Amino acid sequence: MASPDSIEPVRPKAQTRPSLAALFVGFLIIGAMSFGGGLAGWIRREVVQKRAWLDDQQFISGFALCNIVPGATNVNLAVFIGTQLRGGPGALATLAGMMLLPLLIVLVAGMLYLATRGMPGGGWLGAALAGAGAAAIGLNLATGIRLARRNIRRVAPALIAAAITVGIGILRVPLFAALLVMIPLSLLISWAGYRR
C-alpha cells in the first residue's frame, strides 16, 4: 500500500492563455447578455464553465476581492480577470469588451432623447424613460417589501427600517448621516434583545 506522501497530487488541467481579442470578445458577449443584474453569474459561466480561463477557486477569490475594493464589483471583476490572464493589456481588453455595448446603448438613447425632447409630440423617448424609471422604482419597492415581510419579524427592526426609509426618502437626510446614527442604534437594540 502506498503512503500518502508517495501519491502523486492531482494537478488541475493547464489553463489556456487567451488572446487579447478572445478576452475582448468574451466580455463583449457578457456585456451584451446581461441587463438588470446577474452579471457575476454570466462572467462565471463564460470564464469558468465555457472557456476554462479560470477555475472556481480563482474566480471566487477574485470575486471576494472585487467586493471589498471600491467601485462597481463587476467592473472590478472584469479588470481582475483580464489582469490575471494577460496583465494590463488584458485588463483593458476585458474592460473595453464589457463596457462597449452598454456605453453605446446609453449614448444612442441620450442622443435620441436630446434630439426629440423639443419637438412637438417628440417627447416619446422622455415619456418612455420616465415610465422605465417608474417601473424600476416599483420593482425596488416590491423587492424591499417582499424582503421585509420575510426577514423583519419584530417591531424594533421594522421601526428602524421605517425610520431609515422616511429619513432618506422623504426628509432627504444624507445616507452617511442616517447610517451613522441608525447602525449603532440597530446594533444596540439587537444586542439588548439577545440579552433578554
N, C-alpha and C positions, 0 to 999 in steps of 0.2 A: 504494500500500500504506500502510495507516495505521500510525503509530508506536505503540509500546506505551503512550505517555502519552495518546494520544487515544482509546484503547479504554475504553469505559465499564466499570467493575468490576461484577461480578455481585453484586447485593445479595441477602442472604437474604430470604425471604418474611417479611413483617411478622408478628410473633408476636402472638397474641391475649392480651389481659389477662383471665384467668379471674376469675369472681366468687368471693367467699369460699365460697359454697355449692358451687360446682364444685370448688374445692380440697378442701373437706371431703369431698365425696362421692368424688372421685378417690382420696384417701388412705384413705378408709374401705374402698374396694374393694381397695386394695393391702394393707391390714392384714388383711382377711378372706381374701385369696387365698394369702398366703404363710405357711406353717408350716414351721419347721425350717430356715430359711435361704433363700438366694436372693432376699432382699428387694431388693437393689440392682437385680437383673435385672427384677423386677416394677416397681420405681419407674421405671427407664429405659423400659420398654415403655409404661407408662401416660403418662409425662410427655413423652417424646421422640417415640416412634413413633405412639402412638394419638392424643394430644391436641395435640402440637406446641407445648407451652408453652415448652420449651427446645430448643436444638439440641444435637447430640452434644458439641460443644466446650464449651459451657456446663455440660453435665451432667458431663463428665469432669473439668473444672476443679473443679466443686463437690464431686465425689466424692473427688478427691485432697485437697482442703482438709479435708473431713469425716473423712478417715482420719488426719489429722495432729492435729486438736484433740481434747481429752479427751472421753470419752463414747461412747455407742453410735453407731457410724458411720451406721446407717440412720436413727436419730432425728435426728442432726445433719443428714443429707441432707434429711430432710423439712423441718426448720426452715430450712435454706439455700434450698430451692426455694420455700417459702412466702414467705420474706423477699425473694427475687429478684423474685417475681411480684407480691406485694401488700404488702410491708413487714411490720411487726409483726403486724397482724391476719392476714395470710396465713400467717405462721409459726405462729400459734395455731391457725388452721383446719387446716393440714396435720398439725400435731402431734396435735390432738384427733381428727382423722379416722383417722390411722394407729393411735393407741393405744386408741381406744374399744372395739372388739370384743375384742382380746386382753385388755384390762383386765376387761371383763365376764366373759369366759370364766374367767379366774383367780379373780375374786370368787365366781362361782357355784360353781366347783369347790371353793373354800375353804369356802363355806357348807355345801355338801353334805358335805364331809369333817368339819367340826365337828359337824354335825347327826347324823351316823351313826357317829362313832367310839366312842361309849359304849354303843351299842345292841348287844344280843346278835345276832350274825350280821350286824350293820350295818357291820362293818369292811370291806365290799366295796370302798369307794372308796379306803381306805388301802392295801388289797392291790393294787388296780389302779394306784395311784400308785407303789407300791413296784415293781411289775412294769414300769411305764413307765420308772422310774429305772434299773432293771437293764438294760432294753433300750437306753437311752441310753448307759450305761457300756459295754455290749457294742459298740455302734456306734462309739463313740470309740476303743475298743481295736482294733477291726478296722481302722478308718481309720489309726490310728497304726502298726499292724503292716504294712499294705499300703504306706504311705508309707516306712516304714523299709526294707522289702525292696527297694523301687525306688531309694531315694536313699542309703542308707548302704552303701557298698561296702568300706570299710576297717575295721580293728579299732578304731582310736582313736576315730572318731566313734561307733561302736557302744558303746564303753565310756563315753563321755561321756553319751550318751542313757540308758544303763542307770543311770549314777550319778545323773543328774537324776531319773529315774523313782523310784529307790529313795529318794533323799533327800527328795523332795517327797511321794511317795505313801505311803511306809512309815514313814520316820523323822520325818515332819512338819516338815521344815526349811522355814522361810518361803520363799516363792517369790523374793522380792527377794534374800535372802541366798544362795540357791542360784544364781541368775543372776549375782549379783555375783562369785561365785567361778568359775562354770563358763564364762561368756562369755569372760573373758580367757584362761582355760586352753584353751578350744577354739580361739580365735584364734591362740594361741601354737603349739599343735600343728599347726594348718593351715599357719601360716607356716613352721614347721620342715619340714613335709612338702613344701612347694613349693620350698624352698631346696635340697632333695636333688636 
